[in-house]
Amino acid sequence: MRDELITVLSTPIDGAVVTTTSEAINIEGAKKITFLFVRTAHSAGNTVFTVTGSLDGTNYSALNKLITNVVNTNAQTVARVASVTLSLNVTELVSLDLKYDTFKEIKLTATRTTDGTATVYAFIEY
């Protein structure tokens, strides 16, 4: 018998034109989380996307657990980073590594420099 998966797509940051932190997202029991970071309306500057996590819903810590969509050779392990910087009108797919950890909640931050619009889509599988 196959367990039924529940998936949720949300937009925790939607068209932000200033530095923005999302509301807390409850991820208790999540099996996989994938983000699509989007930067549009670029002429200069960049947007840095980061994620913080909390065990208790009150205290948050920066997560160095973002897995980017970079090419690895067979000898390399999965690369984890603390942030993703977009400096053009581009999108970037990123996963949150949940292999060794679990969190009650996460928050996403888009730190904008100069100009541009930031959006984050979150796809969470429970």
BELHULIN-V784326 format. One record per residue. N is the residue number from 1. SS is DSSP state (helix for helix, strand for strand, loop for the rest). PSI is psi in whole degrees, -180 to 180 (none if undefined). D_LAST is the distance of its C-alpha to the last C-alpha in whole Angstrom. Layout:
BEGIN
((N,SS,PSI,D_LAST) (N,SS,PSI,D_LAST))
END
This chain:
BEGIN
((1,loop,135,17) (2,loop,133,14) (3,loop,141,10) (4,loop,129,9) (5,loop,142,6) (6,loop,129,5) (7,strand,144,6) (8,strand,129,8) (9,strand,126,12) (10,strand,169,14) (11,strand,82,17) (12,strand,-26,17) (13,strand,123,21) (14,strand,100,23) (15,strand,38,26) (16,strand,134,27) (17,loop,6,31) (18,loop,167,31) (19,loop,130,29) (20,strand,139,26) (21,strand,134,23) (22,loop,166,20) (23,loop,162,19) (24,loop,140,17) (25,strand,120,13) (26,strand,122,11) (27,loop,19,8) (28,loop,126,9) (29,loop,2,6) (30,loop,139,4) (31,loop,-39,5) (32,strand,144,7) (33,strand,127,9) (34,strand,137,12) (35,strand,148,15) (36,strand,110,18) (37,strand,132,21) (38,strand,133,24) (39,strand,127,27) (40,strand,176,30) (41,loop,37,34) (42,loop,135,35) (43,loop,-28,38) (44,loop,168,38) (45,strand,-160,36) (46,strand,175,32) (47,strand,130,29) (48,strand,123,27) (49,strand,131,23) (50,strand,164,22) (51,strand,136,19) (52,strand,153,19) (53,strand,155,17) (54,strand,140,18) (55,loop,-26,17) (56,loop,-1,19) (57,loop,4,19) (58,loop,-48,22) (59,loop,124,23) (60,strand,145,22) (61,strand,145,23) (62,strand,137,23) (63,loop,126,20) (64,loop,51,22) (65,loop,22,19) (66,strand,127,18) (67,strand,114,19) (68,strand,166,21) (69,loop,53,22) (70,loop,158,25) (71,loop,128,27) (72,loop,148,28) (73,loop,171,30) (74,loop,-26,30) (75,loop,-15,31) (76,loop,152,29) (77,loop,175,25) (78,loop,131,23) (79,loop,127,24) (80,strand,140,22) (81,strand,165,24) (82,loop,-23,24) (83,strand,163,24) (84,strand,127,25) (85,strand,126,28) (86,strand,127,29) (87,loop,10,32) (88,loop,-177,33) (89,loop,89,31) (90,strand,171,28) (91,strand,155,24) (92,strand,126,22) (93,strand,132,19) (94,strand,140,18) (95,strand,151,14) (96,strand,122,14) (97,loop,113,14) (98,loop,16,12) (99,loop,-40,14) (100,loop,-6,16) (101,loop,163,15) (102,loop,151,12) (103,loop,153,13) (104,loop,-47,13) (105,strand,159,14) (106,strand,159,15) (107,strand,145,18) (108,strand,144,19) (109,strand,135,23) (110,strand,111,25) (111,strand,114,28) (112,strand,136,31) (113,strand,127,34) (114,strand,-71,37) (115,loop,-170,36) (116,loop,162,33) (117,strand,135,30) (118,strand,137,26) (119,strand,143,23) (120,strand,127,19) (121,strand,137,16) (122,strand,127,13) (123,strand,113,10) (124,strand,128,7) (125,strand,125,4) (126,loop,none,0))
END
